[in-house]
Amino acid sequence: MTSSDPLPKATFAAGCFWSVQLAFKRLPGVGRVQVGYTGGHTKHPTYEQVCTGTTGHAEAVDMEYDPAKIDYPQLLAAFWAKHDATTRNRQGNDIGTQYRSAIYYHTEEQKRQAEQSKADHQAKIGKAVVTEIEPAGPFYPAEDYHQDYLEKRGQSAAKGCNNPIACYG
C-alpha cells in the first residue's frame, strides 16, 4: 500500500449509530468514521424515513482504517464488544429493524473474517448470535446533525480514550 492508495473501508451496524461512531473513532488506526444508513431499498433515505422501519435500512457506521495500525479482525473485536449481538432488532431501549446487528463486508476476505469472527463470538458467549453478514451496498450519510453527535456534546473521541460512552438524545 502506498501513501496514494485509498484506505480500506469497514461498515458495521450495532444499534444507535452515535455511540458506535464514537467507539470506533477512539481506536488508533481508524480514520474517517461517518454515520448513515445502509442495507435497505430506499435511495437517499432520511432519518425520519429510516425510523419508520419501511426503508429496510440500518443505522450504521462507515469508516476507513489503516491496516498497518489496526486490522479488520481488531475492528470485528471492537464491534462485538460494543453491542449485544444476541438481540434481534434491538439494542437497549432502541427497538426496530434500524438497530439490527450487521456486518457489511467490502471484500471476500472481510466476509471470511466476519463469518469466522461471528462463529468464534457465538462459541465464546454460548448464545445464538443474530448478526447479519451482507455485502456492502450503497451507504447514505446521515444528516449533518447526526455526524459526531456525542463528540459535539462533549464526549471525547481522542484515540485510546476509554471513558464510558453515554448515548442520549
C-alpha positions, 0 to 999 in steps of 0.5 A: 500500500502506498501513501496514494492508495485509498484506505480500506473501508469497514461498515458495521451496524450495532444499534444507535449509530452515535455511540458506535461512531464514537467507539470506533473513532477512539481506536488508533488506526481508524480514520474517517468514521461517518454515520448513515444508513445502509442495507435497505431499498430506499435511495437517499433515505432520511432519518425520519424515513429510516425510523419508520422501519419501511426503508429496510435500512440500518443505522450504521457506521462507515469508516476507513482504517489503516491496516498497518495500525489496526486490522479488520479482525481488531475492528470485528473485536471492537464491534462485538464488544460494543453491542449485544449481538444476541438481540434481534432488532434491538439494542437497549431501549432502541427497538426496530429493524434500524438497530439490527446487528450487521456486518457489511463486508467490502471484500471476500476476505472481510466476509471470511473474517466476519463469518469466522469472527461471528462463529468464534463470538457465538462459541465464546458467549454460548448464545445464538448470535443474530448478526447479519453478514451482507455485502456492502451496498450503497451507504447514505450519510446521515444528516449533518446533525447526526455526524459526531453527535456525542463528540459535539456534546462533549464526549471525547473521541481522542484515540485510546480514550476509554471513558464510558460512552453515554448515548442520549438524545 
